[in-house]
């Protein structure tokens, strides 16, 4: 039971011997390893000088909570019981994770890139600012297809060519993968944070603010679309009935003028005035109801806005992350030394096999 396997003892000795052999071999190559580490440290230092700092713009906002309707909810419920549709049911289209995905969608990002900003007293689009930051214009000098491409502020997508779309697609892929982060830092808190990172401090700030504006406008329009359409219909109906009521009142006055001093026995001549009186009463009742519905529709529409409440905006100077010199030296030296060690080990293994 307690007998040891001699093969295990021999294997352990051989393993220790091999370890000493490899250590001695690498120790004999210390000059190469140290030289590689010095070269790597120099390259890391050079990279730290050439690497541009990255600025991060942070904006946080809260989404309106509609769980508590209060007196307004009671008014809407009462209106619904009479068959009156006041809208307000389209609020669940973009909530929670749907809203965060809306911020990262291609449509919203590209629309934001077409937003105007003022740089050096000149209004340009964020897309043009992005092109200038990355030096794409210099690369396009020898390419006639791209040289004449311009992204003017607030240009409609219908005027864009295939080349415009491809360039915007590259911008979107770059921003969505490396720069734009949208999410909740704490699942228990209903506050969404947007982080935008860029080597250009102003671009990070302007893009973040423009993106929130584009999404907020789109969100408000979409969420209140049903209530707004309903209010517009009610206002048109109210104006139409008010015009008919005014016409009926005028008709009563005209009919009364025509029958003024008429023989009381001639009742047929009084019929137009009586019909006009009925029109006035009916239109008055309809107008009263429409005015009530219109006012409730206005309240419902106001309930839908504002939907996104900004809490913190990016303020200059932005948070800056820079690749430090010490970090470059340590990482460059360690990486170069590690790669040389791997190369020496691989070289010795090849020799031992052959």
Residue, then its C-alpha position, 0 to 999 in steps of 0.5 A: x500500500x505504501x510502496x512508491x512507484x519508482x517511475x514517478x520518482x524518476x519522472x519528477x527528477x527528470x522534470x526538475x532536471x529539465x527545469x534547471x536546464x531550461x533556466x540555465x539556457x535562458x540565463x545564458x541568453x540574458x543579454x539578448x533578453x535584456x536587449x529586447x526588453x530595452x528596445x521594447x521599453x523604448x518602443x513603448x515610450x515612443x508609443x506613449x508620445x505618439x498616442x493621442x489622449x482620449x476624451x470621454x463625454x458623459x451625459x446622464x438622463x432619466x426616463x419619465x415614470x408614467x406608473x402614477x397617473x393621478x387625477x389625469x389617469x382618472x380623467x382619461x379613464x372617465x373619457x374612455x368609458x364614454x368611448x372617447x379615445x384620447x391617445x396616450x397608449x403608445x408609451x411602451x414602444x421605446x422603454x428600458x433596453x429598447x431605448x438604449x438600443x435606439x441610442x445606438x441605432x444606425x439611423x440615430x447615429x447617422x442623423x446625429x452626424x448630420x447635425x450642425x456645429x460651429x467650428x472656428x466661426x463656420x457651421x459644419x456637420x459633425x460628419x465633416x468634423x469627424x472627417x477632419x479629425x481623422x485626416x480623411x480629406x488628405x487621403x482623398x486627394x488622389x481619389x476623385x470619387x471621394x474628393x468632391x464628397x461633402x456632408x452639409x449640415x441637416x442634409x436629407x438622406x434622400x440626396x445622398x449617393x452610395x458613396x455618402x452612405x458607405x462613408x457614413x456606414x464606416x463612421x457608424x461602425x467606428x463610433x458604435x464599436x470604439x466610442x459610444x457606450x449606452x447603458x445603466x450603471x446600476x440596474x436598480x437605478x432608472x438613470x441611463x448614461x451615455x459615454x462618448x470617447x474621442x481623441x477630439x474633446x469638442x467632438x465628444x461633447x458635441x456628438x453626445x449632446x446632439x445624439x440626445x437631442x435627436x433621440x429625444x425629438x424622435x422619442x417624443x414624436x413617436x410616443x405622442x404621435x397618437x395623442x397628437x393626431x387625435x388632438x389635431x382631428x378634434x381641433x379640425x372638428x371643433x373649428x368645423x362645428x364652430x363655423x357651422x354654428x356661426x352660420x346657423x346663428x346668422x341664418x336665424x337672424x336672417x330668417x327673423x328679419x324676413x319674418x319681422x312684422x309677419x301676420x301670426x297666422x302665416x306659420x309656414x313663413x316661420x319654418x326656416x327660422x325654426x329649422x335654424x334654431x334647431x341647427x343652433x341648438x344641435x351645433x351648440x351641444x356638439x361644440x360643447x362636447x368637442x371643446x371638452x374632448x379637445x381640452x382633454x386631448x391637450x392635457x394628454x399630449x402635455x402628459x407625454x412630454x418631456x419624456x427624457x429629462x437630462x440630469x448631467x451634461x458633459x462639461x469642459x474640460x472632459x475626462x482625459x485618458x492618456x497612455x502614460x510614459x511609465x506604462x509604455x516603458x513597462x508594457x513595452x519592455x515586458x512584452x518584448x522580453x516575453x516574446x524573445x523568451x518564447x522565441x528562444x524556447x521555440x528555437x531550442x525545441x526545434x534544435x532538439x527535435x532535429 
